[in-house]
Amino acid sequence: MCVISLRRAGCWLGIGAANVITVLHPDLVVIGGGVSEAGDLLLEPMRKTVRERVGMFPTDGVRIERSALGDRAGLLRRHRTGRPGRGRGLVNQCAAPAAATR
């Protein structure tokens, strides 16, 4: 049941990511927080949905990766600013995919 729920969540996240990708055409989409610990159970359905839904350009160059900070990203943001959601200085750190730090 959990696997099915994670895959379903990956599809829903993929729909949202496809909309953002269509508008902004980024090279990288980073998923952070505790949910990113699900890894490919979440990311593979997300990637598949993005490939299916973005029709304006090829999505081969768009990477969808886990954040190197994982579920610590929100805590670090709060530590830097004292408020959630205001950590502008952490944008580059949070955007680093996990593979880049290995």
C-alpha positions, 0 to 999 in steps of 0.5 A: 500500500505504501509503495502504491501511495508513493508512486501515486504521489510521484505522479501528482508531483510530476504533473506539478513539475511538468507545469513548472517545466513548461513555463520556466524550462529549468535544467534541474528540478530538486525535490527535498524534505523528508519525502525525498528519502523515498528516492526512485519510488517517488522520482521515477513516476515523477520523471515518467509523468513529466516526459508524458506531459511536457510536449512543447520541447524535449525533456531529456535535458531536464534532470529531476534529483533529490536534494543533497540536504534531504529533510534538513533543508527546512531546518537549515532555512529556519536556522539561518533566518529564524523563520521558515520559508525565508532562507534566500542564502540557501537556495544554491545549497538546497538546489545541489542534487545528491549526486553532486555531493558524492 
